[in-house]
Amino acid sequence: MQPLFSEVCWRRTQLTGELPLPVKDTDGKGIDLLMRLCNFANAETECLAVAWLIGCLGPSVPVPAPFLTGPQGAGKSTGGRMLTRIIEGMSGDLRRAPKDEENLIAAVAAGWITALDNLSHMTPDLSDAMCCIVTGAESVKRALFTDGDVFRVDYRRPLLLTGIDVGVIRPDLAERLLPLRLERPRVRRTEAELWADYAEVLPVVLGSLLDLTVKVRAVEAETPTDLRMADFAHLCAQFDAATGLGALAAYRASLDDLNDDVIEGDLLAQTVLRHADTIEPGAAQQMTSTEWLSCLSRLYSGDECRPLPKGWPTTGKVLSDRLKRLQPTLAARGVLIDSGRTKAGRYLEMTRPLPPGPARAIAGVLTPWPHAPGQARGAPPARRAPLAVRRPRRPKVAPRSGSFFAL
């Protein structure tokens, strides 16, 4: 019997699990029962974890990939399984990262949450594939046993990662990550006891999460316009309006920490920031990419004539491409990289804009605006957005009193 087009057709794969029947949370402590089983480091991390779970329930909302990190024995894999099984059922589990993109796409398309365990190294290809999974992409290949037909797969799925350290994080992936730090528990429990307690509270946790999702989604909130994952930032703003907690501030602080991680793992970014310290606020420098490469290489080598590190740009074109990737990270630290062309050729411009604010006159003298390529100095810029202010590392979150979320 063929299903009617008006009916909903469910697709089941080997990764499809059974969810428990949600139970009404009468005392408003369902989320608390989950947090007592996890080892999240602080209340900010718990807020972000719950906001991510709410985002996973909306198929139209792209959510960042939580990266559960912490010392050895902090329960990262266990915490990842618990978060995954709330959405996927008790059959949901972690897996190793596939060795090629084709197998990764097949695994992603067959389920909802893709949870990768114990990542210790992230290749550029895997990093690009993760960016596509978070924000959505399409895979097209030739259909088997045909010459002229194709097999098409659209995918955008929640992604979850665990690991102690993944090494250098590329800037485009850093904007799509959600670091969740865990701590080692003071009292150890057996696996059988822990998962028995989890299976017992899962129906209440799921019911509480569904009630909280309805409450959060019904709230009107302003969408932050300065963050890459604007849908998730809007969800955090709704979450704060509904609960009075500080998920959006915690999300901003986590992105700030990731920017630090990107800079600490990129010697070129560190050298650019060292050179930018020599530029006066409101001023700019223009050079060709080859001249910039020579300038930054001399600055890195110093008087000791240190050899350039592996991966250092070898041509002006490579340097220009690297700086394009680092633009958002450097902009968050008060350094703007721009490019343009004159009759003499192409150039790169490095600018240190003035701090945002209405007052731009110092000691009665009007300070010039940072000019855009082809624009006269002193004229207000027409293209550039105001520089995002660095947020505090540890935002204050409303203390928990009794229940984590009282609905």
N, C-alpha and C positions, 0 to 999 in steps of 0.2 A: 504494500500500500504506500503510495507516494504521499509525503506530507504536503499540506497546503502551504502556499506562500505566506499566508497570514499567520501561520504557526511559527513558534520559535524552535529552531533546530539546534540542539545541543551537540557539540563536538567533544567526544571522549577519546582520550589517548591513554597510553600506558602511564602517563604522569598525572592523570586525573584522579584525585582522591575524593573521599567522602567527608563532608563537613558534618559536625554534630548539629543537632537542633538547638538554636539559640534559646537561652533561658533568660527571662526577664530579671534584670538586676534591680532588686527591690531596695537594697540599702546603699546603692551608689558606690560600691567598693570593688566592682569587677575588675577595673584596670589595676587597682592596688594589688589584687591577687596575682596578676601577671608580673608586676614590678618586683614583688617579693621573691619571685623565682629567678629573675635576671640579676646580673651584677653590674648594672649601669653605674657610672662613676658619680653622677650628680643629677639634680632635678632637671637641669637644662637638657641633658641627654635623654632623659625619660620623656620630656615634652616632644623632642624631635622624633623619637621612636614612635610615639602615639600618632603624631601628625603624619608620619610616613604611612602607617597602617591605614589611616583614614584616606590618604591619597590612593592607596592600592585598591580601595573599593570603588573608585571612579575610573572607568576605562578610558574616559576622554581627557584625563589629567595626567600629563607626564610628571613623574616624581624623580628626584635625584636618587642615586644609588647609595644606600647606607653602607658604610665601610666600618664594620665592627673591628676595632683595634684595641690593643691592650697587652699587658705582659703575658708570658707563658702561664697557662693555668687559670686565666681569667674567665673561662667559660664562653669564649667567642663563638665556637662552633655550636655549643648548646643554645646560646642566646639566638644565634641565627636560625637554628631549627625551630625554636619556639615562635619567633616572629613569622617565619614562613608557614608554619602549620596552622596559624590562626586563619590565614587566607586559603591555603592549599589543602587543609585537612591533615590528619595524622600520617598520611603516606608521603607528605612533602619532606624532602631531605636536601642536604647539601651535596654538591658534586665537584669534581675537579674541573678546571678549565679545559675545554677541548683544545686539541692541538692545531686545528685549522678552523677557519671561519665558517666553512660549510656545515660542519658538525655543530658548531655553536648556534648557527641560525636554526638548524633543525630542532635542537633542544629548546631554544627559545620559543619557537612557534608552536611546540607541542604542549606547553604549559602556560601558566600565568607568571609566577615569580621564578626567576632564574637565580639561584643561590650558588655562588662559587666559593669554595672553602680553601683556606690555607694558601692564599696567594703570596708568593715571596718575590715574584718578578713579573713585570708587566711589559711586554714587547710593544713597539709602536702599533703593530697590526691589531693586537688585542685591545689596546687603548682606543683605537679608532672604532673597532667593532662595538665596544661598550658604549661609546658616545652615540652610535646609531641605535643601539638597543634602548637607551634611555629616552631619546627624543624622537625615535621612529625612523624607519627606512624601509626599503623594498629590495627584495632579492628576486632576480629573474634569471632563469637558466633554461636550457633546452629540455623539453619534456621527453622522457624516456620513450624509446621505440617510435619516435617521430623525427621528421626532418624539418618541418616548418612550424611546429607549435612550441609554445614556451610554458614553463611552470612558474607561476608568480606567487610570491609570499610577501604580504605586508606584516610588519611586526613593530610593536612598541610595547615593551613589557617592563614591569618593575624588576630591578636588578639589585641583588644583595651580595656583598663581598665580606669575607673575613680574612684576617691575617695580622701578623705582628708588624710587618713592615713590607711594603711593596716597592721600596726604592724610589726612584725618581718618578714623579707624577707629572704628566704633560698638562699644560695650562688648560686646554680644551676639556680634558676629562675632569680636572679639578673643579671646574664650575658645575659639574654634574654629579659631584660626590656629596655625601652627607656623613661626615665622620661621627661615629658613636663610640665613645671610649668606655671600656669595662675595667673593673678592678678585680683582683683576686679575692675570692670569698674567705672569710675568716673561719667558717665552719664548713667542712666538706660533707656531701651527702652522696649516697649511692645512686647510680643511674636508675635502678628500678624504683627507688623511693621518689626521686625527682620527677620521673615521667609519669608515675602513678598520680602524684599530686597535680601535675599539669593536665592530664587527661580528665581529672575530676573537675578542675576549675575552668576548662576550656569552654564549655557551653555558656557559663556565666560571663566569661571574658568576651566571647563573641557577641552575646546579647548586649553587654555594656558598650562595646565598640560600635555596634549598629545604632544604638540610641544616641551615643555621642556624635556619630557621623551626621545623623539627622539634625541634631541641635546645631552643630557647627555650620553645616551647609545652609541652614536657614538664616544665618546672620549676614548682614550686609557689611562689607569692609572695603577699604580702599586698596587697590592693587599697587604694590611697590613697583616702580618703573625702572629702578636701577639695578635689578638683579637678573641674571641670565634665565633662571628657572622661575619665570614670573607667575606661572600657575601655582607652583608649590608655595611661593612667597605669599600669594593671595590666600591660599589655604591656611598658612600660618597666621596671617592677619585675622582671618575668620576664627581660627582656633583661639587666638588671644582675646578677641571680642566676646567669645562664648564662655570662656573659662577664666579669664583674668590672669592667665599665665603669660610667659614671655617667650613663646616659640620663635617669633620673628627675630627678636634680638639675639636669641641663641643661634638661629640660622645664619645671621650676619656674622656673628663671631666665629662660627665654624668655617665660613668662607674666608675670613681673614686669616685664620690659622692655616688653611690650605694654601693661601697665597704665600705665606711664609715658607711652607714646605716646598712650593715650586721654586722660590728664590734660593732657598738653601741647597736645592739639588741642581741648580743651573748656574755655572760659573759665569756665563755670559751676562745673565741678569744681574748678578752681583757686581760685575764690572761696570755695567751701564749705570747702576745706582751710584757707584763710587764717582763716576764721571759727572753724573747729574748734580752731585753735591757741590761741584765747582761752578754751576750755573746759577746766577742770581734769580730769585723768584720774579716771575713776570718776563724773563728773558728767554731767548731761544737760540739754538745753534743749527746751522745748515751746512751739510757737507754731502759729498757723494758717498755712496755705499762703500766704495773702495777706500776713501779717506777715513770714513768711520771705522772700517776694519783695521786700518793701520793705527788709528788713534787708540782704539780699545785694546789692540794687541800690545802696544807699547805700555799702556797703563797696567795690563795684567802682568806682563813680564817684569816691569819695574827695573830698579837699578841692579837687582840681582840677576837679571836676564833669565828668569825662569822659563823653562820650555812651555810652550802652549799645550794645554791638556788635550786629551783625545776627544774628538767631537767638536773642537773649536772650528768656527767657520773658516773656510779656506779661500773663498772668493766673496766679492761684494754681493753677488746675487744670493749666495747662501746666507750671508749675514742679514740681508733684507728680509728673506723668508723667515728666519728665526725671530727677528724683531716683530714681525707681524703676528706670530704666535704668542709672543710675550706682551703684546699691547695691553690687554685687559689687566694682567698682573702688574705691569709697570704703572699703569694709570691709577691703580689702587694705592700705589706708593708715591703718587704725586709727580710722575714723569709721563709726558705724552709723547708718543712717537707718531710722526706723520710723514707723508711722502708727497712729492709733487714733481713738476717738470717746468723748466725754463728753456730758453733758447739754447743754453749751454748744455743741457741734458737733465737727467733725473737727479733728485737729491732726497735725502732723508733729513727730517727736522726733529730735534729733541727740545722739548719745552718744559719748563717748570712753571705752571700757572700759579697765580696768586691764590691764597686761601679764599674760599668762597665767602661772600659777605657783601653787604651794601656799601661799606666804606672802603674805597680803593685809593684814597688820598692820604699820604703820609707826610706829616710836618708841612701841610699846606701845599704840597706839590703833587700834582696828579700823576700817579704811577701808570705807565703805559700798559695796555692790555697785551697779553700774548697774541701775536698776530698770526693769521693764517697765511698759507702760501699764496702769493699774489695779492695780499691785502696790505694796505699801508699800516705802519705802526701807529698805535694810539686809537685805532678804530675798534669798536666792540666786535668780538668774533661772531660770525654768523652761523658757524657749523658746530662748534664744539659744545658738548654738554658740560655742565658744571662738574668739577671733580668730586667724586664720592669721598666723604669724610671717613677716615679710619674709625671703625667702631671699637668699643671696648672689648677686651678679650673675654671677660667673665661678666656677662650681663646679669643683673639681679632678677631673679625669678621669684614670683610670689611663693612664700613658704607653704608647704603642705600642712594642712591641719586636718587630722583625721583621715578623710578619704582623699585620694589623689584627684578624682573628678566627682563632685557631687552633682548628680543630674536631677 
